[in-house]
Amino acid sequence: MSAQFNDIIQMPAEKRHAYLLTQVSLHKKLWILTDEHGAVMLNSDDEDCVPVWPGEEFAKYWATGDWADCNPQAISLEDWLARWTSGLEGDGVCVAVFPNPEEEGVVVFPDVFDSELREKSKTKLN
């Protein structure tokens, strides 16, 4: 792994959160992990969460141990905003933003994450 990759992984959760929003606004996609049952879920402080990462390499890096059989999958920003936010809200599932290998990350409600993505992407488009 590169020094830059390690620096990013070791950032505090809030900085990784901001990094993900910036990367998604630039590349117009985010990454989840999937297994034979669909998207990988985490349980954090009594919240079911879907973890998301800013790039394939970060999702792969996280997929070890119990998650070693999981595969990174890209989701376009457009698809996330159109389908995932409402689906997660309907299922009562939160978003774990860019968890590190210790499963530390910012947990946000889908509508909050949606607003953050839209705001950051709008900023980048201007």
HUGITA-V797102 format. One record per pair of residues at least 6 apart in sequence whose C-alpha atoms are under 6 Angstrom apart, sorted by the first residue. I is the first residue (numbers start at 0). J is the second residue. D is the distance in whole Angstrom. If there is no record, write none. Layout:
i=I j=J d=D
i=I j=J d=D
This chain:
i=12 j=104 d=5
i=12 j=105 d=6
i=16 j=96 d=6
i=19 j=53 d=5
i=22 j=53 d=6
i=23 j=29 d=6
i=24 j=120 d=5
i=27 j=75 d=6
i=27 j=76 d=5
i=28 j=74 d=5
i=28 j=75 d=4
i=28 j=76 d=5
i=29 j=53 d=5
i=29 j=73 d=6
i=29 j=74 d=5
i=30 j=51 d=5
i=30 j=52 d=5
i=30 j=54 d=6
i=30 j=72 d=6
i=30 j=73 d=5
i=30 j=74 d=6
i=31 j=51 d=5
i=31 j=71 d=6
i=31 j=72 d=5
i=32 j=38 d=6
i=32 j=39 d=6
i=32 j=69 d=6
i=32 j=70 d=5
i=32 j=71 d=4
i=32 j=72 d=6
i=33 j=39 d=5
i=33 j=69 d=5
i=33 j=70 d=5
i=34 j=69 d=5
i=40 j=48 d=5
i=40 j=49 d=5
i=41 j=47 d=6
i=41 j=48 d=5
i=42 j=48 d=6
i=47 j=92 d=5
i=48 j=92 d=5
i=48 j=93 d=4
i=48 j=94 d=5
i=48 j=95 d=6
i=49 j=94 d=5
i=49 j=95 d=6
i=50 j=94 d=6
i=50 j=95 d=4
i=50 j=96 d=6
i=51 j=96 d=5
i=51 j=97 d=5
i=52 j=58 d=6
i=52 j=97 d=5
i=58 j=71 d=6
i=61 j=100 d=5
i=84 j=109 d=5
i=93 j=107 d=6
i=93 j=108 d=5
i=93 j=109 d=6
i=94 j=106 d=6
i=94 j=107 d=5
i=95 j=105 d=6
i=95 j=106 d=5
i=96 j=104 d=6
i=96 j=105 d=5
i=97 j=104 d=6
i=98 j=104 d=4
